[in-house]
Amino acid sequence: MSDAMTVVEGLDFVVSLAAGLVHPEDLDAARNVADAARERAGHLGATMVLALVGGTGSGKSSLLNALAGEEVASTSPVRPHTTEPLAWIPSRTEPSLSLLLDRLGIGRRVTHNQFEQLAILDMTDIDSIAAGHRSLVERVMPEVDFVVWVLDPVKYADPVLHRDFIVRLADSSDRLIFVLNKVDRLDEANLKPVTDHLGRLLADDGIDQPVIFEVAADPPGGETRGIEELVAHLKARLDEKRIHVGKIIDDARRVSGAVAGAAGVTAGGSLDFEERWLSVREMIVTDVDEGGGAAAVEEALRLIEGFILKLSTDAGGVFGSRLRHSFDPDRIETELLAALQAAAVGVDPDRDLDRQLQERFGAPLRTLLWERASLAAAVAGLAVDATTVGESIGRSPS
């Protein structure tokens, strides 16, 4: 199963293999695209990952239950109640999401089929006295797509919350969503002043145009409020992420195609080397066996020089130049004469002319061609992964 992270890693691999096979400017352009994809904030996979964070008693678990439409996380008036985080994840979990949860040490997982490609993490309380709760939240926040701050009408102005957390995330304000929970505890006359005050506090924190939802996730004896609006917003954000992931896929296809074209591997990496090299060796060995002498040597030089020239021309680009430079006429003549001399020394089958040609020309040529073939294979693999991920998010191959 491929996901967006597989495509990003595949693009990194293609770029690493392209070094020495394409022009440095082409390589730099490809590397810039690969770096931009990897440096994107949040979860790189196709699943949108939210983290519900907040202080004790803010109602994070109740909010998760309201979003899920069923009891996923247990709730309790005892604080703090959430002693370890819980992940509510799609039943078809992409590999990079599983790896993220493993890396963060989130073992409690409940699967769902309600929102395709949406995962919600119910985190421990940031103001808990329990060791490790706060540090875990701090580790999680850079890894997820959006941080949903769950606040209540009593503690929403807590200076520690604003000073130690929200201010530090101001540069990523587009990844923050604020939920003022338990608004059922406020009458209409007090609700707007509280929401307005929260907005001013967030503006002072450096949050430009904060996104705030008024919610009652678990009102006693009443119906939830504001959940539908929050769900609609999350679905819109999920669409935005699909567009962004789609751009990563399109960029990966475009860049890998450009690298393949610059390296001349669009038709594959082998250049039919083995078949063509076998034919050259057979002709040289036959000419030497039938008479040898200066004429056979001249013909052998012509065959090898012509073979390498044709090989480098078919490869083209930087790789073709490397091939010609590695086997210039002087080296070809030196290696051929050494092969003929070694083959004439004795009757040891390991010292025959064909073996000498393989050792002095075939092996080093294969080493060079292996780099090119590896790039061709990586480009082909990336194309398959990009198509698979593109189809998973409803994007047709370009």
C-alpha positions as CSV (number, residue, x, y, z in Angstrom):
1,M,0.0,0.0,0.0
2,S,1.5,3.3,-1.1
3,D,0.9,6.7,0.5
4,A,2.1,10.2,0.1
5,M,5.1,9.6,2.3
6,T,6.2,6.8,0.0
7,V,6.1,9.2,-2.9
8,V,8.2,11.8,-1.1
9,E,10.8,9.2,-0.1
10,G,10.7,7.9,-3.7
11,L,11.4,11.4,-5.0
12,D,14.3,11.8,-2.5
13,F,15.7,8.5,-3.8
14,V,15.4,9.6,-7.5
15,V,17.2,12.8,-6.7
16,S,20.0,11.0,-4.9
17,L,20.5,8.6,-7.8
18,A,20.5,11.4,-10.3
19,A,23.7,13.0,-8.9
20,G,26.3,12.6,-11.6
21,L,23.8,11.6,-14.2
22,V,22.1,15.0,-14.9
23,H,23.3,18.6,-15.1
24,P,23.9,20.2,-11.7
25,E,21.2,22.8,-12.4
26,D,18.6,20.1,-13.2
27,L,19.7,18.3,-10.1
28,D,19.3,21.5,-7.9
29,A,15.8,22.1,-9.3
30,A,14.7,18.6,-8.5
31,R,16.2,18.7,-5.1
32,N,14.4,21.9,-4.3
33,V,11.1,20.4,-5.0
34,A,11.9,17.2,-3.0
35,D,13.0,19.4,0.0
36,A,9.9,21.5,-0.2
37,A,7.7,18.4,-0.1
38,R,9.6,16.9,2.9
39,E,9.7,20.2,4.8
40,R,5.9,20.6,4.7
41,A,4.5,21.1,8.2
42,G,2.3,18.4,9.6
43,H,1.6,14.8,8.6
44,L,2.9,14.1,5.1
45,G,0.5,11.2,4.4
46,A,-2.9,11.5,2.7
47,T,-4.7,11.2,6.0
48,M,-5.5,14.5,7.8
49,V,-4.4,14.2,11.4
50,L,-5.9,16.4,14.1
51,A,-4.7,16.6,17.7
52,L,-7.3,17.7,20.3
53,V,-5.3,19.5,23.0
54,G,-6.2,21.6,26.0
55,G,-6.3,21.8,29.8
56,T,-7.9,19.5,32.3
57,G,-11.7,19.5,32.1
58,S,-11.9,21.3,28.8
59,G,-13.8,18.4,27.2
60,K,-11.4,17.0,24.6
61,S,-12.8,13.4,25.0
62,S,-16.4,14.7,24.9
63,L,-15.6,16.6,21.7
64,L,-14.1,13.5,20.1
65,N,-17.2,11.5,21.0
66,A,-19.4,14.2,19.5
67,L,-17.4,14.3,16.3
68,A,-17.5,10.5,16.1
69,G,-21.2,10.3,16.9
70,E,-20.6,7.6,19.4
71,E,-18.6,7.0,22.6
72,V,-15.0,6.5,21.5
73,A,-13.2,7.9,24.5
74,S,-14.4,7.6,28.1
75,T,-15.2,10.7,30.0
76,S,-15.2,11.5,33.7
77,P,-15.5,14.5,36.1
78,V,-12.2,13.2,37.7
79,R,-9.3,15.3,36.4
80,P,-7.1,14.5,34.7
81,H,-9.1,11.6,33.2
82,T,-7.2,11.0,29.9
83,T,-4.1,9.3,31.2
84,E,-2.8,8.3,27.8
85,P,-3.6,9.5,24.3
86,L,-6.1,7.8,22.0
87,A,-6.1,7.7,18.2
88,W,-9.4,7.6,16.3
89,I,-8.2,6.5,12.8
90,P,-9.6,5.2,9.5
91,S,-10.0,1.4,9.3
92,R,-7.9,1.5,6.2
93,T,-4.9,3.1,7.9
94,E,-2.1,4.2,5.5
95,P,1.4,3.1,6.5
96,S,2.8,6.5,7.3
97,L,0.0,7.1,9.8
98,S,0.8,3.9,11.6
99,L,4.4,4.8,11.6
100,L,3.6,8.2,13.0
101,L,1.5,6.7,15.9
102,D,4.3,4.2,16.6
103,R,6.9,6.9,16.7
104,L,4.8,9.0,19.1
105,G,4.1,6.0,21.2
106,I,0.3,6.2,20.8
107,G,-0.8,2.6,21.2
108,R,-4.6,3.1,22.0
109,R,-6.3,3.1,18.6
110,V,-9.9,2.9,17.6
111,T,-10.8,2.5,13.9
112,H,-13.7,4.0,12.1
113,N,-15.4,4.2,8.7
114,Q,-17.0,7.5,9.2
115,F,-14.6,10.1,7.7
116,E,-12.3,8.7,5.1
117,Q,-8.7,10.0,5.6
118,L,-9.4,11.7,8.9
119,A,-7.6,10.8,12.1
120,I,-8.1,12.5,15.5
121,L,-5.8,12.2,18.4
122,D,-7.3,12.8,21.9
123,M,-4.3,14.0,23.8
124,T,-3.4,14.2,27.5
125,D,-4.0,17.5,29.3
126,I,-1.3,20.1,28.8
127,D,-1.6,21.3,32.4
128,S,-1.6,17.9,34.0
129,I,0.7,17.3,36.9
130,A,1.4,13.8,35.5
131,A,5.0,13.5,34.3
132,G,5.3,13.3,30.5
133,H,1.8,14.5,29.6
134,R,2.9,18.0,28.6
135,S,6.0,16.9,26.8
136,L,4.0,14.4,24.8
137,V,1.7,17.1,23.6
138,E,4.6,19.3,22.7
139,R,6.1,16.5,20.6
140,V,2.8,15.8,18.8
141,M,1.9,19.3,17.8
142,P,4.6,19.7,15.0
143,E,3.7,16.3,13.6
144,V,0.0,16.7,12.9
145,D,-1.8,18.8,10.3
146,F,-4.0,20.7,12.7
147,V,-4.1,21.4,16.4
148,V,-7.6,21.8,17.8
149,W,-7.4,23.8,21.0
150,V,-10.3,22.8,23.2
151,L,-11.1,25.6,25.7
152,D,-13.8,26.1,28.3
153,P,-15.5,29.3,29.4
154,V,-13.7,29.3,32.7
155,K,-10.0,28.6,31.8
156,Y,-9.9,30.0,28.2
157,A,-7.8,33.0,29.4
158,D,-5.3,31.0,31.4
159,P,-2.0,32.9,30.9
160,V,0.1,29.8,31.0
161,L,-1.9,28.3,28.1
162,H,-1.4,31.4,26.0
163,R,2.2,32.2,27.1
164,D,3.7,28.7,27.0
165,F,1.8,27.2,24.1
166,I,-0.3,29.4,21.8
167,V,2.2,32.3,21.4
168,R,4.9,29.8,20.4
169,L,2.7,28.5,17.6
170,A,1.8,31.9,16.1
171,D,3.9,31.2,13.1
172,S,1.7,28.2,12.3
173,S,-1.6,30.0,13.0
174,D,-3.1,28.5,9.8
175,R,-2.8,25.1,11.4
176,L,-4.7,26.1,14.6
177,I,-8.4,25.7,15.3
178,F,-10.0,26.9,18.5
179,V,-13.1,25.3,20.0
180,L,-14.8,27.1,22.9
181,N,-16.5,24.1,24.5
182,K,-19.3,24.0,27.1
183,V,-21.0,27.1,25.8
184,D,-24.2,25.7,27.1
185,R,-23.0,26.9,30.5
186,L,-23.3,30.5,29.3
187,D,-26.4,32.4,28.6
188,E,-26.7,34.4,25.3
189,A,-25.8,37.7,27.0
190,N,-22.4,36.3,28.2
191,L,-21.5,34.1,25.2
192,K,-20.6,36.9,22.8
193,P,-18.4,38.8,25.3
194,V,-16.5,35.6,26.1
195,T,-15.9,34.7,22.5
196,D,-14.9,38.3,21.7
197,H,-12.5,38.3,24.6
198,L,-11.0,35.0,23.4
199,G,-10.5,36.5,19.9
200,R,-8.7,39.5,21.4
201,L,-6.4,37.3,23.5
202,L,-5.5,35.2,20.5
203,A,-4.8,38.3,18.4
204,D,-2.5,39.4,21.2
205,D,-0.8,36.0,20.9
206,G,-0.1,36.7,17.2
207,I,-2.9,34.6,15.8
208,D,-4.2,36.3,12.7
209,Q,-7.9,35.9,12.2
210,P,-8.3,33.0,14.6
211,V,-10.8,30.3,13.6
212,I,-13.1,29.9,16.7
213,F,-16.1,27.5,17.0
214,E,-18.7,27.7,19.8
215,V,-19.5,24.2,20.8
216,A,-21.4,22.2,23.4
217,A,-20.0,18.7,23.0
218,D,-21.8,17.0,25.9
219,P,-24.5,19.3,27.4
220,P,-26.3,17.6,30.3
221,G,-29.8,16.5,29.1
222,G,-29.5,18.5,25.8
223,E,-28.4,18.2,22.2
224,T,-24.9,19.0,21.1
225,R,-24.3,22.5,19.6
226,G,-21.8,23.6,16.9
227,I,-20.7,20.1,16.0
228,E,-22.1,20.2,12.4
229,E,-20.4,23.5,11.7
230,L,-17.1,22.1,13.0
231,V,-17.4,18.9,11.0
232,A,-18.1,21.0,7.8
233,H,-15.0,23.0,8.5
234,L,-12.9,19.9,9.0
235,K,-14.2,18.4,5.7
236,A,-13.2,21.6,4.0
237,R,-9.7,21.4,5.5
238,L,-9.5,17.8,4.4
239,D,-10.3,18.9,0.8
240,E,-7.5,21.4,1.1
241,K,-5.1,18.7,2.2
242,R,-6.2,16.5,-0.7
243,I,-5.3,19.4,-3.0
244,H,-2.0,19.8,-1.3
245,V,-1.2,16.1,-1.4
246,G,-2.3,16.1,-5.1
247,K,0.3,18.9,-5.7
248,I,3.0,16.8,-4.1
249,I,2.0,13.9,-6.4
250,D,2.0,16.1,-9.5
251,D,5.3,17.6,-8.5
252,A,6.9,14.2,-8.0
253,R,5.7,13.0,-11.4
254,R,6.9,16.2,-13.1
255,V,10.3,16.2,-11.4
256,S,11.0,12.5,-11.8
257,G,10.0,12.8,-15.5
258,A,12.3,15.8,-15.9
259,V,15.2,13.9,-14.2
260,A,14.6,10.8,-16.4
261,G,14.6,13.0,-19.5
262,A,17.8,14.8,-18.5
263,A,19.5,11.5,-17.7
264,G,18.2,9.9,-20.9
265,V,16.5,7.0,-19.1
266,T,12.9,7.5,-20.4
267,A,13.3,4.4,-22.5
268,G,14.8,2.3,-19.7
269,G,18.3,2.0,-18.2
270,S,19.9,-1.0,-19.9
271,L,20.5,0.4,-23.4
272,D,20.6,-3.3,-24.5
273,F,24.1,-3.4,-23.2
274,E,24.6,-7.1,-22.7
275,E,23.4,-8.1,-26.2
276,R,25.4,-5.4,-28.0
277,W,28.6,-6.0,-25.9
278,L,28.3,-9.8,-26.5
279,S,28.3,-9.2,-30.3
280,V,31.4,-6.9,-30.1
281,R,33.3,-9.5,-28.0
282,E,32.5,-12.3,-30.3
283,M,33.7,-10.4,-33.3
284,I,37.0,-9.4,-31.6
285,V,37.7,-12.9,-30.4
286,T,36.9,-14.4,-33.9
287,D,39.2,-11.9,-35.6
288,V,42.1,-12.6,-33.2
289,D,41.6,-16.4,-33.5
290,E,41.5,-16.3,-37.3
291,G,44.7,-14.4,-37.8
292,G,45.5,-11.8,-35.2
293,G,48.2,-9.4,-36.1
294,A,48.0,-5.6,-36.5
295,A,44.8,-5.7,-38.6
296,A,42.9,-7.6,-35.8
297,V,44.1,-5.1,-33.3
298,E,43.0,-2.2,-35.4
299,E,39.6,-3.8,-36.0
300,A,39.2,-4.5,-32.3
301,L,40.0,-0.8,-31.5
302,R,37.4,0.3,-34.1
303,L,34.8,-2.0,-32.7
304,I,35.2,-1.0,-29.1
305,E,35.5,2.7,-29.8
306,G,32.4,2.5,-32.0
307,F,30.5,0.5,-29.4
308,I,31.2,3.0,-26.6
309,L,30.5,6.0,-28.8
310,K,27.1,4.5,-29.8
311,L,26.4,3.6,-26.2
312,S,27.2,7.2,-25.0
313,T,25.2,8.7,-27.8
314,D,22.1,6.6,-27.0
315,A,22.5,7.5,-23.3
316,G,23.0,11.2,-24.0
317,G,23.3,14.0,-21.5
318,V,25.7,14.0,-18.6
319,F,25.8,10.2,-18.5
320,G,26.9,10.0,-22.1
321,S,29.6,12.5,-21.5
322,R,30.8,10.5,-18.4
323,L,30.9,7.4,-20.5
324,R,33.0,9.0,-23.2
325,H,35.3,10.6,-20.7
326,S,35.8,7.3,-18.8
327,F,36.7,5.4,-21.9
328,D,38.6,7.8,-24.1
329,P,40.7,6.4,-27.1
330,D,43.9,6.3,-25.1
331,R,42.4,4.2,-22.3
332,I,40.6,1.9,-24.8
333,E,43.9,1.2,-26.6
334,T,45.8,0.6,-23.3
335,E,43.2,-1.8,-22.0
336,L,42.9,-3.7,-25.2
337,L,46.6,-4.2,-25.7
338,A,46.8,-5.4,-22.0
339,A,43.9,-7.8,-22.7
340,L,45.6,-9.2,-25.8
341,Q,48.9,-9.6,-24.0
342,A,47.4,-11.3,-20.9
343,A,45.3,-13.7,-23.1
344,A,48.5,-14.7,-25.1
345,V,50.5,-15.6,-22.0
346,G,49.1,-19.1,-21.4
347,V,46.3,-21.6,-21.7
348,D,44.6,-20.8,-18.4
349,P,40.9,-20.4,-19.3
350,D,40.6,-17.5,-16.8
351,R,43.1,-15.6,-18.9
352,D,41.4,-16.0,-22.3
353,L,40.6,-13.0,-24.4
354,D,36.8,-13.0,-23.7
355,R,37.4,-13.0,-20.0
356,Q,40.0,-10.2,-20.3
357,L,37.5,-8.1,-22.3
358,Q,34.9,-8.6,-19.7
359,E,37.2,-7.6,-16.9
360,R,38.8,-4.6,-18.6
361,F,35.7,-3.2,-20.4
362,G,32.5,-5.1,-19.4
363,A,32.8,-4.8,-15.7
364,P,33.6,-1.1,-15.5
365,L,30.9,-0.3,-18.1
366,R,28.3,-2.3,-16.1
367,T,29.2,-0.3,-13.0
368,L,28.5,2.9,-14.8
369,L,25.3,1.6,-16.4
370,W,24.1,0.2,-13.1
371,E,23.8,3.8,-11.8
372,R,21.7,4.7,-14.8
373,A,19.6,1.5,-14.6
374,S,19.0,2.1,-10.8
375,L,17.7,5.6,-11.7
376,A,15.4,4.2,-14.4
377,A,14.0,1.6,-11.9
378,A,13.5,4.3,-9.2
379,V,11.7,6.6,-11.7
380,A,9.5,3.7,-12.7
381,G,8.8,2.8,-9.1
382,L,7.9,6.4,-8.2
383,A,5.5,6.6,-11.1
384,V,3.6,3.5,-9.8
385,D,3.5,4.8,-6.3
386,A,2.4,8.3,-7.5
387,T,-0.4,6.8,-9.5
388,T,-1.6,4.6,-6.6
389,V,-1.7,7.5,-4.2
390,G,-3.2,9.8,-6.8
391,E,-6.1,7.3,-7.4
392,S,-6.6,7.0,-3.6
393,I,-7.3,10.7,-3.3
394,G,-9.3,10.8,-6.6
395,R,-6.6,12.3,-8.8
396,S,-6.1,10.9,-12.2
397,P,-2.6,10.2,-13.6
398,S,-1.3,13.3,-15.4
